[in-house]
Structure formats: structure tokens, C-alpha cells
Amino acid sequence: MTRVAYWKPFVPPEWIAAHGLEPYWQPPAPPATSPDGNLARGACPYAQATVAAAHAGLDAAAIVLTTTCDQMRHAAALVEQAGGLPVFLMHVPATWHAPAVRQLYRDELQRLGGFLVRLGGTAPDRQTLLQVMRRYEEARRQVLSGREGLGASAFAERLGQLRGNAERFNGRAAAIPAPSEPKKQAGSGDGIPLALLGGPVAEKDSALFEAVEAHGGRIVLDATEGGERTLPAPFDPHRMEVDPLDALVESYFGGIPDVFRRPNTLLYDWLERMLRVRSVRGILLCRYLGCDLWHAEWPTLREWSPVPLLDFETTQIDRGADQRMLGRLEAFCETLSCLQ
């Protein structure tokens, strides 16, 4: 099956799968070597890794990126300029509360559909899209219901699987591949409950989760770009029956809170609710050097946050190896333990 790589949550994998292609959620790992010349110029570490992945023989027929940040726009331009792997840049409006911008997002999905057809896919009929959407929603329900039985790294891996190949999700829990990390045993839920907030994390970057646990913390809320925060809202049953594509638009464009959205009240409403539900006692904000969105949001978050907040700014995609960050994490957890 033809693979279409993507690692931005506003690209619905249901839409790719309904076209008969394989959605391939593969956030870039740290490149073996830094991109040379123009590939490294003016890009944040994650954008550099994106470009490096596209030029290192990514196992896909094409890559889909979005306009949710300037760095991804820049990365898409660099990939396209160098040739090779086809890239589709999907425009996602920052504003979200007007019917016109919702229609623009729907038009972009249809434009993406034309791109998928040119890759060898088939435009889906109503029933095909409906069936694919139901499989994905059932898989999300299963994974979310089992969250408490998994460690943070294993749960992050499951969330990544949710965004991949629809064929592995057939309504049975056993159909979802088991994560590499075993389930946590009863009584292993010790540690200060923390939320991990911010942009993307590297592929299978479990070092960050392990570092938090090693220093007395416990990630109970993954609010990064690949975490729970960017899962779509549940599909509206009535919308699904009337117009499945409309239900898809509503759940993704209308339901995902993100820092780039204007106004970004969805982000704060979601955070306020989830911090309370998960009894979070501290927030770790992880962002890359050059990420203007999260850098600009930091002062507002610090003033708004009902719990202590620690800001990590890193110059490398493999954040688990950042010794300066680990030292600050240890001090943060020690401070929170003293506040008990």
C-alpha cells in the first residue's frame, strides 16, 4: 500500500486511509548528521529534522505538512526546492470561529484529496469514508480507556499508532499493536503528577518521559503536539450520517486546541479542564529554539497557570540528552515535593 507520511495533527489519517492509501505518522528522529547549507539555515531543530527525513529516503511516496507554523512552511519550501519526495502543504486557517474559515479547511481537505488521487488513491464515497471514520474512532476509544494502565512513554506510543494505518484497527483491542513498554503494575503510580505541554517531540523520544520519572515526576497529561491534546473531538453521530466529511471537519478543525489558533481560547479551556481532572501539580513547557509560537505564549501561560510551570527551551531535537534541562527538571521536582 502506498504510504503518505505526515506528522501534523490537523491532517486527518481517516481522509488518507479512505483514499486507499496508508497514513504514515512518523515524526522525524534526530538526524544522523546536520543538514548542510540551505537545509539548516533559518530552521528550528524540528524543521531541520523534517527536511533531513525527507532527504534521507523516508519510506513514503509523499509527505503532507501544514501551515500551522512558519517553520513548517519553511521546511516545506526547502523540501520542495530540493526536489525528490513530493510535498503537499495544507493550509490550516489560524482563525476558527467563522463559517468561511471552516469551509476553507474543508476545501483544503478536498484539495489534499486530489493530491492523494494523483498518488494512486481513489476518491472515497460516503460509505467508505464513514466506515474508516468509525474504525478510527473505536480505536481512539479503546486506547484512551486503557490510559491508566500504561506508563507515559507507552501511552505516547499508542497515540502514535492511532494516527497510522487504519487497517490494523478493526474494532478489537488486540488489533492495536502492543507498545514496547510493559504496563505499569499496581502501586507504580508514584511521583508528582505533571503535564507535558508544547510542540512536537521526536520519534520514540522516550528519554524525556524516563527523565521525568527518574527525578520524581510522573507525566499524567501529554499535551504535546502528538499527545492527547491534538486528538480530534468525538464525531457527531448525526453529522456522520448526513455528511461524513462535514463531521470530519468539525472534529478536527473545530475540536483540536492549539497554540497557533486565534483566538486560542480552546487551548486554555482544554488545559483548565484537564489539569483539574488529572490533578496536575506542575507543567513542563517544552519548546525548540526558534519556535516563535510557544515562545510568545510562555508569558501568558506563566501568568495564567494555576500550578507551577517550568519552561524548557532546547536547541536539539533529542531533548532527553539535554543535561541543562535535566538539572532544571530535578530542581523543579524537588521544589514541588516540598510544597506537598
C-alpha positions as a printed Julia matrix, in Angstrom:
340×3 Matrix{Float64}:
   0.0    0.0    0.0
   1.29   3.47  -0.91
   2.41   5.37   2.18
   1.74   9.06   2.75
   3.84  10.49   5.58
   2.53  13.23   7.83
   3.18  14.39  11.38
   0.82  17.27  11.87
  -2.45  16.57  13.73
  -4.69  18.72  11.52
  -4.17  16.17   8.72
  -6.87  13.53   9.34
  -5.49  10.0    8.81
  -9.08   8.93   8.09
  -9.0   11.04   4.93
  -5.78   9.45   3.7
  -6.95   5.92   4.54
 -10.35   6.46   2.89
  -8.48   7.14  -0.37
  -6.95   3.66  -0.18
  -3.52   4.92   0.91
  -1.62   4.3    4.15
  -1.3    7.22   6.57
   2.22   7.12   7.98
   2.65   9.06  11.22
   6.43   9.22  11.54
   7.64  12.29  13.43
  11.29  12.85  12.49
  14.02  11.39  14.64
  17.24  13.31  15.33
  19.2   13.3   12.04
  22.46  11.35  11.99
  24.17  14.41  10.58
  23.06  18.02  10.45
  21.67  19.15   7.07
  24.22  21.11   5.1
  23.97  24.55   3.57
  20.5   25.92   2.98
  18.84  22.93   4.63
  20.0   24.12   8.06
  19.65  27.85   7.55
  16.84  29.62   9.4
  15.03  26.49  10.58
  14.25  25.29  14.09
  15.65  21.88  15.15
  12.36  20.12  14.38
  12.07  21.72  10.95
  15.68  20.74  10.24
  14.86  17.16  11.21
  11.81  17.27   8.93
  13.91  18.33   5.97
  16.61  15.78   6.8
  14.0   13.0    6.99
  12.55  13.96   3.61
  16.01  13.79   2.04
  17.17  10.62   3.78
  14.97   8.15   1.95
  11.77   8.46   4.0
   9.75   5.27   3.41
   6.8    7.04   1.82
   5.57   8.21  -1.56
   4.89  11.77  -0.37
   4.81  13.97   2.7
   1.99  16.24   3.91
   2.85  19.3    6.02
   0.66  22.13   7.27
   0.84  25.9    7.64
   0.33  25.8   11.41
   3.73  27.44  11.97
   6.25  29.39   9.91
   8.92  26.77  10.49
   6.86  24.07   8.74
   6.16  26.45   5.86
   9.9   26.96   5.59
  10.56  23.21   5.78
   8.0   22.51   3.04
   9.65  25.1    0.8
  13.1   23.59   1.38
  11.9   20.05   0.63
  10.11  21.2   -2.5
  13.06  23.32  -3.65
  15.47  20.4   -3.39
  13.13  18.08  -5.3
  12.72  14.4   -4.65
   9.88  13.47  -2.31
   6.61  15.2   -3.31
   5.33  17.54  -0.59
   1.8   18.81  -0.08
   1.43  21.95   2.05
  -2.05  22.03   3.56
  -3.34  25.45   4.58
  -4.95  25.43   8.03
  -6.52  28.78   8.99
  -5.48  30.24  12.33
  -8.95  31.65  12.98
 -11.61  29.04  13.59
 -14.94  30.5   14.7
 -16.27  31.78  11.34
 -18.1   29.58   8.78
 -15.86  30.88   5.97
 -12.64  29.56   7.51
 -14.29  26.24   8.32
 -15.21  25.98   4.65
 -11.61  26.84   3.73
 -10.37  23.89   5.8
 -12.89  21.63   4.07
 -11.72  22.91   0.68
  -8.13  22.12   1.7
  -9.12  18.55   2.55
 -10.66  18.24  -0.9
  -7.52  19.71  -2.47
  -5.5   17.15  -0.49
  -7.85  14.51  -1.85
  -6.89  15.48  -5.4
  -3.22  15.12  -4.44
  -3.92  11.66  -2.98
  -5.69  10.59  -6.16
  -2.67  11.66  -8.2
  -0.56   9.43  -5.95
  -2.72   6.47  -6.93
  -5.57   6.76  -4.45
  -9.3    6.64  -5.15
 -11.74   9.34  -4.08
 -13.92   7.76  -1.38
 -17.68   7.52  -1.5
 -19.78   8.36   1.53
 -19.95   4.8    2.86
 -16.21   4.2    2.57
 -15.36   7.38   4.49
 -17.98   6.53   7.11
 -16.52   3.06   7.72
 -12.96   4.37   8.04
 -14.04   7.08  10.46
 -15.82   4.54  12.65
 -12.73   2.32  12.8
 -10.52   5.19  13.9
 -12.99   6.44  16.49
 -13.32   2.98  18.01
  -9.52   2.65  18.16
  -9.22   6.01  19.92
 -11.87   4.98  22.42
 -10.02   1.75  23.2
  -6.64   3.42  23.67
  -7.98   6.27  25.82
  -9.89   3.84  28.01
  -6.64   1.98  28.73
  -4.53   5.05  29.51
  -4.25   4.46  33.25
  -2.73   1.02  32.74
   0.2    2.38  30.75
   3.27   4.45  31.53
   3.68   7.82  29.81
   6.08   6.54  27.15
   3.9    3.54  26.28
   0.79   5.7   26.1
   2.59   8.14  23.77
   3.49   5.2   21.56
  -0.13   4.07  21.46
  -1.24   7.56  20.49
   1.23   7.45  17.61
  -0.23   4.12  16.48
  -3.7    5.69  16.45
  -2.58   8.04  13.7
  -1.21   5.31  11.46
  -2.61   2.54   9.28
  -6.39   2.17   9.57
  -6.29  -1.49   8.58
  -4.87  -2.51  11.96
  -7.95  -1.08  13.69
 -10.88  -3.45  13.26
 -12.76  -2.83  16.48
 -10.82  -5.36  18.55
  -8.44  -4.19  21.25
  -5.99  -6.93  20.27
  -5.71  -5.39  16.8
  -3.83  -2.41  18.2
  -0.12  -3.27  18.37
   1.25  -3.55  21.87
   3.7   -0.8   22.89
   7.29  -1.6   23.62
   6.91  -0.56  27.27
   5.05  -3.01  29.55
   2.02  -1.96  31.5
   2.63  -0.33  34.83
   1.92  -2.56  37.78
  -0.42  -1.67  40.59
   1.22   0.73  43.0
   3.63   2.1   40.41
   1.77   5.39  40.09
   4.08   7.21  42.49
   5.56  10.54  41.53
   4.41  14.14  41.26
   1.65  14.36  38.61
   2.86  16.61  35.81
   1.61  17.8   32.43
   3.91  17.89  29.41
   2.91  20.81  27.21
   4.33  22.16  23.98
   5.07  21.36  20.37
   6.23  18.12  18.77
   8.54  15.53  20.27
  10.95  13.39  18.31
  10.04   9.93  17.1
  10.03   7.46  20.01
  11.74  10.03  22.25
  11.09   8.12  25.47
  14.15   9.65  27.16
  12.17  12.7   28.2
   9.46  10.62  29.91
  12.1    8.46  31.58
  13.96  11.54  32.84
  10.78  12.91  34.44
  10.19   9.62  36.27
  13.83   9.38  37.32
  13.58  12.79  39.01
  10.39  12.09  40.94
   7.73  13.19  38.45
   5.03  11.37  36.54
   3.5   12.55  33.26
  -0.27  12.19  33.65
  -1.16  14.54  30.79
   0.63  14.54  27.44
  -0.36  17.87  25.92
   2.37  17.96  23.27
   1.62  18.09  19.58
   1.48  14.3   19.33
  -0.36  13.79  22.63
  -3.95  13.77  23.81
  -4.36  17.48  23.19
  -4.39  17.06  19.43
  -6.73  14.1   19.16
  -9.9   15.08  17.31
 -13.15  15.58  19.17
 -15.56  12.61  19.04
 -17.51  12.51  15.79
 -21.05  13.81  15.94
 -23.3   10.81  15.05
 -25.87  12.97  13.29
 -23.26  14.79  11.21
 -21.68  11.46  10.29
 -24.93  10.12   8.9
 -25.76  13.29   6.98
 -22.28  14.22   5.72
 -19.21  12.26   6.94
 -16.77  14.84   5.57
 -18.58  17.58   7.48
 -18.23  15.51  10.68
 -14.52  15.06   9.95
 -14.08  18.82   9.51
 -15.95  19.57  12.73
 -13.93  17.12  14.83
 -10.51  18.15  13.54
 -10.79  21.82  12.66
 -13.43  22.57  15.26
 -12.13  20.34  18.03
  -8.32  20.49  18.29
  -6.91  23.18  20.63
  -3.55  24.56  19.57
  -1.26  27.47  20.26
  -1.44  28.86  16.71
  -5.22  29.31  16.76
  -6.74  32.76  17.07
  -8.33  33.22  19.45
  -6.62  30.36  21.29
  -9.28  30.09  23.99
  -9.77  26.44  23.02
  -6.26  25.72  24.31
  -6.82  27.34  27.69
 -10.3   25.87  28.12
  -8.92  22.39  27.42
  -5.93  22.88  29.72
  -8.05  24.19  32.58
 -10.35  21.18  32.39
  -7.62  18.56  32.01
  -5.34  19.96  34.73
  -8.23  19.66  37.15
  -9.33  16.19  36.02
  -5.8   14.77  36.19
  -4.88  16.58  39.45
  -1.78  18.07  37.79
   0.65  19.81  40.17
   3.13  21.2   37.67
   3.53  21.9   33.94
   6.61  21.29  31.81
   6.57  23.51  28.72
   8.9   22.04  26.07
   9.77  24.13  23.03
  12.53  24.38  20.47
  14.73  27.39  19.99
  13.16  29.23  17.08
   9.59  28.2   17.89
   8.0   31.64  17.87
   4.52  30.43  18.79
   5.35  28.75  22.1
   8.0   31.36  22.89
   5.39  34.11  22.57
   2.83  32.12  24.58
   5.15  31.46  27.53
   4.49  34.74  29.44
   0.72  34.31  29.1
   0.9   30.69  30.23
   3.05  31.62  33.22
   0.55  34.28  34.32
  -2.48  32.05  33.71
  -1.27  28.73  35.08
  -2.87  27.59  38.35
   0.2   25.4   39.04
   3.98  25.98  38.82
   5.31  25.96  35.27
   8.83  25.17  34.06
   9.96  26.36  30.64
  12.38  24.23  28.6
  13.96  25.77  25.52
  16.26  23.43  23.65
  18.45  23.68  20.58
  18.28  19.97  19.79
  15.52  17.62  18.81
  16.7   14.86  21.16
  15.64  16.62  24.34
  16.38  13.65  26.56
  20.11  14.29  26.18
  19.96  17.94  27.25
  21.86  17.93  30.57
  20.95  21.53  31.37
  17.29  20.63  31.03
  17.7   17.6   33.29
  19.24  19.74  36.03
  16.37  22.19  35.91
  13.87  19.32  35.92
  15.42  17.88  39.08
  15.23  21.24  40.85
  11.62  21.74  39.73
  10.51  18.34  41.06
  12.32  18.92  44.35
  10.52  22.23  44.76
   7.14  20.65  44.07
   7.83  17.86  46.56
   8.5   20.48  49.23
   5.11  22.08  48.51
   3.18  18.91  49.38
